[in-house]
């Protein structure tokens, strides 16, 4: 009798734990970001890179970090906006494919003849971070299909950087003058009027402060990054945090467009998705813990009652 009770309780606990795991696993496409590309306004060959991070359950973060180059407007064959989108999609997927089959939790889809890329999580994974680093001075537009950034609980940050400060290899930019060349940066939030900031003679910190003030209460300048800066050995596109960015923690708009018109500047646009399965999220997992406890208590009561009935019957 005792062994039978033990087996039944073990089955009950296994069922409860499995049920909670199924409930918390993110369905495919739960986290998404659509990027609509433009064309380079700078001359020569410039860089575009990205960082995508995801997590499976309580495992550590996994990342795909890639780099591609864009031919400028003076090239014999400038890279079109559609070609940029295709190259981004291929590069992201190639970075994810390096992981083991069980760790490939993100996919990028390019729609033929459209200048857009849709990055999504795969079933059972959570997309956590996306950083887009653009040094080509193209206009980029971001949105989450069917949702505002706020309703999707996605925080956004904009970090203007000197285009000479990117490190393709160690020491690449040593001795290169880091300054704005003169021009403007433009940000469009949803269907609102463009916010344009002149960059002549200004530091990136001054530009970011001015932009935050122009956006208003939904934005603020921050001297700490929205999430930890990414560093890797032998990096081909490492950009250290330069000490400031504009953060938009509550963005009720359905899109944000960023347009750089200054050959001395690039921009890092960051998206922080809700990390629902992070290991320290005890509060987030509390409903499942409570469900398991309730099932365990009900099971114990049921088997105790059955035991008493059996004892009474024998007597």
C-alpha positions in Angstrom: 0.0 0.0 0.0 2.8 2.4 0.9 4.7 1.7 -2.3 1.5 2.3 -4.3 0.9 5.6 -2.6 4.5 6.7 -3.3 4.2 5.9 -7.0 0.9 7.7 -7.3 2.2 10.8 -5.5 5.3 10.7 -7.7 3.1 10.6 -10.8 1.0 13.5 -9.4 4.1 15.6 -8.8 5.6 14.8 -12.2 2.3 15.8 -13.9 2.2 19.1 -12.0 5.8 20.0 -12.8 5.3 19.1 -16.5 2.1 21.2 -16.6 3.9 24.2 -15.2 6.7 23.8 -17.7 4.3 23.6 -20.6 2.4 26.7 -19.3 5.6 28.8 -19.0 7.1 27.8 -22.3 6.8 30.6 -24.8 4.9 29.8 -28.0 6.6 30.4 -31.4 6.5 34.1 -32.3 5.6 35.3 -28.8 8.5 37.8 -29.0 9.0 39.6 -32.3 10.7 42.6 -33.8 10.3 43.8 -37.3 13.1 45.9 -38.9 12.5 47.9 -42.0 15.7 48.9 -43.7 16.8 51.9 -45.8 19.8 52.7 -48.0 23.2 54.1 -46.9 23.5 57.8 -47.2 27.3 57.6 -46.6 30.0 57.1 -49.2 32.2 54.0 -49.2 31.7 50.7 -47.4 30.1 50.9 -44.0 29.1 48.4 -41.3 25.8 47.1 -39.9 25.8 44.6 -37.1 23.5 43.1 -34.6 23.3 41.1 -31.3 20.4 38.8 -30.6 20.0 37.1 -27.2 17.6 34.4 -26.2 17.0 31.9 -23.3 15.6 28.4 -23.0 13.8 28.0 -19.7 16.2 28.7 -16.8 19.3 28.1 -18.9 22.0 30.8 -19.5 21.6 33.4 -22.2 22.6 32.4 -25.7 23.7 35.0 -28.3 24.3 35.4 -32.0 26.5 38.4 -32.9 27.0 39.2 -36.5 28.4 41.8 -38.9 27.8 42.7 -42.5 29.1 45.5 -44.8 27.0 47.9 -46.9 28.1 49.6 -50.1 27.5 53.4 -50.0 25.8 55.7 -52.4 28.9 56.4 -54.4 29.6 52.7 -55.1 29.2 51.2 -58.6 26.5 49.0 -57.2 25.1 50.5 -53.9 23.5 48.0 -51.6 19.7 48.4 -51.9 17.4 48.4 -48.9 16.0 45.0 -50.0 19.5 43.5 -50.3 20.4 44.9 -46.8 17.3 43.1 -45.3 18.2 39.9 -47.0 21.8 40.0 -45.8 20.7 40.8 -42.2 18.3 37.8 -42.2 20.9 35.4 -43.6 23.6 36.6 -41.2 21.3 36.2 -38.1 20.2 32.8 -39.1 23.8 31.7 -39.8 24.8 32.9 -36.3 22.0 31.0 -34.7 22.8 27.8 -36.7 26.3 27.7 -35.1 24.5 26.7 -31.9 23.6 23.1 -31.2 20.2 22.0 -32.6 18.5 22.2 -29.2 19.8 25.7 -28.6 18.6 27.4 -31.8 15.9 29.5 -30.3 15.6 32.5 -32.8 14.8 32.8 -36.5 14.9 35.7 -38.9 12.5 35.8 -41.8 13.1 37.9 -44.9 10.1 38.5 -47.2 11.1 38.5 -50.8 11.2 41.9 -52.5 10.5 43.6 -49.2 13.0 45.7 -47.2 12.2 44.1 -43.9 13.3 41.4 -41.5 11.1 39.8 -38.8 13.1 38.3 -35.9 11.1 35.9 -33.7 11.6 33.4 -30.9 11.0 29.7 -31.6 8.7 27.6 -29.4 10.0 27.1 -25.9 12.5 30.0 -26.1 12.3 33.6 -25.0 13.8 36.4 -27.1 15.4 38.7 -24.5 17.6 41.3 -26.2 18.3 42.8 -29.7 20.9 45.4 -30.4 21.1 46.9 -33.9 24.4 48.8 -34.6 24.2 50.9 -37.8 27.0 53.0 -39.1 25.7 53.5 -42.7 23.4 56.5 -42.0 20.3 54.6 -43.3 16.8 55.2 -42.1 15.6 52.3 -40.0 12.1 51.6 -38.7 11.2 49.2 -36.0 7.8 47.8 -34.9 6.3 44.8 -33.1 3.5 43.2 -35.2 0.1 44.0 -33.8 1.4 45.6 -30.6 2.9 48.7 -29.2 6.2 48.5 -27.5 4.6 49.2 -24.2 1.9 46.5 -24.6 4.6 44.0 -25.4 6.6 45.2 -22.4 9.6 46.0 -24.6 11.9 48.7 -23.4 13.8 50.7 -26.0 17.1 52.7 -25.9 18.9 54.8 -28.5 22.7 55.2 -28.2 24.4 57.6 -30.6 28.1 56.8 -31.2 31.0 58.1 -33.2 31.2 55.9 -36.3 35.0 55.9 -35.9 34.7 54.3 -32.5 33.6 50.9 -33.7 36.3 48.2 -33.2 36.2 45.7 -36.2 39.5 44.4 -34.7 41.5 45.4 -31.6 43.0 48.8 -32.1 41.1 49.5 -35.3 40.1 53.0 -34.3 43.2 54.0 -32.4 44.2 57.5 -33.3 41.1 58.2 -35.4 39.3 61.4 -34.6 36.0 60.8 -33.0 33.5 63.6 -33.6 30.3 64.5 -35.4 30.8 65.6 -38.9 27.8 68.0 -38.9 24.2 67.3 -40.0 21.3 65.9 -38.0 19.6 63.0 -36.4 15.9 62.4 -36.7 13.6 60.3 -34.6 9.9 59.6 -35.5 7.7 58.0 -32.8 4.6 56.4 -34.2 2.7 58.8 -36.4 4.0 61.9 -34.6 6.0 64.7 -36.2 9.7 64.1 -36.7 12.0 65.2 -33.9 15.2 66.5 -35.5 18.4 67.4 -33.6 21.2 69.3 -35.3 24.6 67.7 -34.6 27.1 70.3 -35.6 29.8 70.8 -32.9 28.0 68.6 -30.4 29.1 65.5 -28.5 27.0 62.3 -28.5 26.1 63.0 -24.9 24.8 66.5 -25.8 22.8 65.0 -28.7 21.3 62.3 -26.5 20.3 64.8 -23.8 18.7 67.1 -26.3 16.8 64.2 -27.9 15.5 63.0 -24.5 14.3 66.5 -23.6 12.6 66.8 -27.0 10.7 63.5 -26.6 9.5 64.5 -23.2 8.3 62.5 -20.2 8.5 59.2 -22.0 12.2 59.4 -22.4 15.3 60.1 -20.2 19.1 60.2 -20.6 20.8 57.4 -18.8 24.5 57.0 -17.9 24.0 53.2 -17.5 23.0 50.9 -20.4 19.5 49.4 -20.6 21.2 46.0 -20.3 24.9 44.9 -19.7 27.3 45.8 -22.5 28.2 42.9 -24.8 31.9 41.9 -24.9 33.6 38.9 -26.6 37.1 37.9 -27.4 38.2 38.3 -31.0 35.2 40.5 -31.7 34.6 41.8 -35.2 32.1 44.5 -34.2 32.6 45.4 -30.6 31.4 48.8 -29.4 32.1 49.7 -25.8 29.4 51.6 -24.0 30.3 55.3 -24.3 28.6 56.5 -21.1 25.1 57.6 -22.2 22.0 56.6 -24.1 18.3 57.7 -24.4 16.0 55.2 -22.8 12.3 54.9 -23.5 10.9 52.4 -20.9 7.3 53.1 -21.7 6.8 53.6 -25.4 3.1 53.5 -26.3 3.7 53.9 -30.0 3.6 51.0 -32.5 6.8 52.1 -34.3 10.0 54.1 -34.0 12.0 55.4 -36.9 15.7 56.5 -36.6 17.4 58.4 -39.4 21.0 59.6 -39.2 22.3 62.3 -41.5 25.9 62.7 -40.1 28.8 60.7 -41.5 30.6 61.0 -38.2 27.8 59.2 -36.3 26.3 55.8 -36.0 23.5 54.5 -33.8 22.9 51.5 -31.5 19.2 50.8 -31.1 18.4 48.4 -28.2 15.3 46.4 -27.4 14.9 44.7 -24.1 12.2 42.0 -24.1 10.6 40.7 -20.8 12.8 37.9 -19.6 10.0 35.7 -18.1 12.2 32.6 -17.4 15.3 34.2 -15.9 16.6 32.0 -13.0 16.1 34.6 -10.3 12.4 35.2 -11.2 10.9 33.4 -8.2 7.9 35.8 -8.1 7.2 35.1 -11.8 7.2 31.3 -11.1 5.1 31.6 -8.0 1.8 30.6 -9.7 3.3 27.3 -10.8 4.8 26.7 -7.3 1.4 27.3 -5.7 -0.3 25.0 -8.2 2.1 22.2 -7.4 1.6 22.7 -3.7 -2.2 22.6 -4.1 -2.1 19.5 -6.2 0.3 17.8 -3.6 -2.1 18.7 -0.7 -5.1 17.5 -2.6 -3.3 14.3 -3.4 -2.2 13.8 0.2 -5.8 14.3 1.4 -7.2 11.9 -1.2 -4.8 9.1 -0.4 -5.1 9.6 3.4 -8.9 9.3 3.0 -8.6 6.2 0.9 -6.2 4.7 3.5 -8.7 5.3 6.3 -11.5 3.8 4.3 -9.4 0.7 3.6 -8.5 0.3 7.3 -12.2 0.8 8.3 -13.3 -1.9 5.7 -10.7 -4.4 7.1 -12.0 -3.9 10.7 
